[in-house]
């Protein structure tokens, strides 16, 4: 279940309340079920997946991709699998520890694990959103944000792209003031 922590100490766990708080940024958060396929559920419980296994998972969830293709013009998708046993995980992800934007939307469907998106609000206030499995988020292009993993350092996320070049981070030099909830690793 998503939890939104505001800089003033207020927290929300109700999807309606979270959506209301994120609406000024046009950030979209939804619940998307993964389904009950035992083979896919088994793959999601594994720490690491090979390319064939990743494709199996992606194909099982392609109904969502087809919706995004038809309604928003998304062209490609991939599956990122992060876990503590990845060599140099911290340094691999360190380039995203700063507040940044993208020229394209950042769209993620978390299918296992958890992570934290941080945002700079239109009033300059900051907030962090803990997201878990079966939660979909769309962070619009130009939105100041950051992302870090929780202490578990484990996440599987489908990434959807309309244009791969639009996902390069553009750093804003905004200082992150909010205390990371369950922080460990940062990535964009």
C-alpha positions as CSV (number, residue, x, y, z in Angstrom):
1,X,0.0,0.0,0.0
2,X,1.4,3.4,-1.0
3,X,2.2,5.9,1.8
4,X,2.8,9.6,1.1
5,X,5.0,11.5,3.6
6,X,4.8,15.3,3.4
7,X,7.7,17.5,4.5
8,X,5.5,18.9,7.4
9,X,5.2,15.4,8.9
10,X,1.7,14.6,7.6
11,X,1.3,11.1,6.1
12,X,-1.4,9.6,3.9
13,X,-2.1,5.9,3.1
14,X,-5.5,6.2,1.4
15,X,-5.2,6.2,-2.4
16,X,-7.8,9.0,-2.7
17,X,-5.9,11.3,-0.3
18,X,-2.5,10.5,-2.0
19,X,-4.0,11.2,-5.4
20,X,-5.4,14.5,-4.2
21,X,-2.0,15.6,-2.8
22,X,-0.2,14.5,-6.1
23,X,-2.8,16.1,-8.4
24,X,-1.0,19.5,-8.5
25,X,2.0,17.7,-10.0
26,X,-0.3,15.7,-12.4
27,X,1.4,12.5,-10.9
28,X,-0.9,9.5,-11.5
29,X,-0.9,6.6,-9.1
30,X,-3.0,3.5,-9.6
31,X,-3.3,-0.1,-8.4
32,X,-2.6,-2.7,-11.2
33,X,-3.0,-6.4,-10.2
34,X,-0.2,-8.7,-11.3
35,X,-2.5,-11.7,-11.4
36,X,-2.5,-15.1,-9.9
37,X,-0.4,-17.1,-12.5
38,X,1.7,-19.4,-10.2
39,X,4.6,-19.4,-12.7
40,X,4.8,-15.6,-12.8
41,X,4.3,-15.4,-9.0
42,X,7.3,-17.8,-8.7
43,X,9.4,-15.7,-10.9
44,X,8.5,-12.5,-9.0
45,X,9.7,-14.2,-5.8
46,X,13.2,-14.8,-7.3
47,X,15.9,-12.1,-6.5
48,X,17.3,-12.2,-10.1
49,X,15.8,-13.1,-13.4
50,X,17.5,-14.0,-16.7
51,X,16.4,-12.3,-20.0
52,X,14.0,-15.2,-20.9
53,X,12.4,-15.0,-17.5
54,X,12.1,-11.2,-17.7
55,X,10.4,-11.6,-21.1
56,X,7.9,-14.1,-19.6
57,X,7.0,-11.7,-16.9
58,X,6.6,-8.8,-19.4
59,X,4.4,-10.8,-21.8
60,X,2.1,-11.8,-18.9
61,X,1.6,-8.1,-18.2
62,X,1.4,-6.9,-21.8
63,X,-2.3,-6.1,-21.4
64,X,-1.3,-2.9,-19.5
65,X,1.4,-2.1,-22.2
66,X,-1.2,-2.4,-24.9
67,X,-3.5,0.0,-23.0
68,X,-0.6,2.5,-22.7
69,X,0.2,2.1,-26.4
70,X,-3.3,2.8,-27.4
71,X,-4.1,5.6,-25.0
72,X,-0.7,7.4,-24.6
73,X,1.5,6.2,-27.5
74,X,4.1,4.3,-25.5
75,X,6.4,2.4,-27.8
76,X,8.6,0.1,-25.6
77,X,8.9,-1.5,-22.2
78,X,11.5,-3.3,-20.2
79,X,11.8,-4.9,-16.8
80,X,14.4,-3.7,-14.3
81,X,15.4,-6.1,-11.6
82,X,17.4,-4.7,-8.7
83,X,18.6,-6.6,-5.6
84,X,21.4,-6.4,-3.0
85,X,23.6,-9.0,-4.8
86,X,24.1,-6.8,-7.9
87,X,27.8,-5.9,-7.9
88,X,28.4,-2.1,-7.3
89,X,24.6,-1.5,-6.9
90,X,25.2,1.6,-4.9
91,X,27.6,3.2,-7.4
92,X,25.4,2.1,-10.3
93,X,22.5,4.0,-8.9
94,X,24.4,6.9,-7.4
95,X,24.0,9.2,-10.4
96,X,20.3,9.5,-9.6
97,X,20.6,10.7,-6.0
98,X,20.0,14.3,-7.0
99,X,16.8,16.0,-7.7
100,X,16.1,15.8,-11.5
101,X,13.6,16.0,-14.3
102,X,13.1,14.2,-17.6
103,X,12.0,15.4,-21.0
104,X,9.6,12.4,-21.1
105,X,7.2,10.9,-18.5
106,X,8.7,8.5,-16.1
107,X,6.3,5.6,-16.0
108,X,6.8,2.6,-13.7
109,X,4.7,-0.4,-12.7
110,X,6.2,-1.9,-9.5
111,X,5.6,-5.7,-9.6
112,X,7.8,-6.7,-6.7
113,X,9.6,-5.0,-3.9
114,X,9.3,-1.4,-3.0
115,X,10.8,2.0,-3.6
116,X,10.3,5.7,-2.8
117,X,9.6,8.5,-5.2
118,X,10.4,12.0,-3.9
119,X,8.8,15.1,-5.4
120,X,9.2,18.9,-5.2
121,X,5.7,20.4,-5.1
122,X,4.6,23.5,-7.0
123,X,4.9,25.5,-3.8
124,X,8.5,24.2,-3.3
125,X,7.5,21.8,-0.5
126,X,8.8,18.2,-0.7
127,X,7.2,14.8,-0.2
128,X,8.1,11.2,-0.6
129,X,5.8,8.4,-1.8
130,X,6.6,4.8,-0.8
131,X,5.3,2.5,-3.5
132,X,5.0,-1.2,-3.4
133,X,4.1,-4.2,-5.7
134,X,1.0,-3.8,-7.9
135,X,1.3,0.0,-8.0
136,X,1.6,2.0,-11.2
137,X,3.0,5.6,-11.3
138,X,3.3,8.1,-14.0
139,X,5.6,11.1,-13.2
140,X,5.0,13.7,-16.0
141,X,7.9,15.2,-17.9
142,X,9.5,18.2,-16.2
143,X,8.5,17.1,-12.7
144,X,11.3,17.5,-10.2
145,X,11.8,14.2,-8.4
146,X,14.2,11.6,-7.1
147,X,13.9,7.9,-6.4
148,X,15.5,5.6,-3.9
149,X,15.1,2.0,-2.8
150,X,14.1,1.1,0.7
151,X,16.4,-0.8,3.0
152,X,15.4,-4.0,1.3
153,X,17.2,-2.8,-1.9
154,X,14.9,-5.0,-3.9
155,X,12.5,-4.0,-6.7
156,X,11.2,-5.3,-10.0
157,X,9.6,-2.6,-12.1
158,X,8.3,-2.5,-15.6
159,X,9.4,0.7,-17.3
160,X,7.3,2.1,-20.1
161,X,8.8,4.5,-22.7
162,X,7.4,6.7,-25.5
163,X,11.0,7.8,-26.3
164,X,14.1,6.3,-24.7
165,X,16.1,9.5,-25.2
166,X,13.6,11.5,-23.0
167,X,14.6,9.5,-19.9
168,X,18.0,11.1,-19.4
169,X,18.1,12.9,-16.1
170,X,18.4,16.6,-16.1
171,X,19.7,17.7,-12.7
172,X,18.0,20.7,-11.1
173,X,20.4,21.3,-8.2
174,X,17.4,21.5,-5.8
175,X,18.5,20.3,-2.3
176,X,16.5,17.4,-1.0
177,X,15.3,18.5,2.5
178,X,12.9,15.7,3.4
179,X,14.2,12.8,5.4
180,X,14.2,9.7,3.3
181,X,11.6,7.2,4.5
182,X,13.5,3.9,4.8
183,X,16.2,5.2,2.6
184,X,19.1,3.1,1.3
185,X,19.9,3.6,-2.4
186,X,18.9,6.3,-4.8
187,X,18.1,6.0,-8.6
188,X,16.0,7.8,-11.1
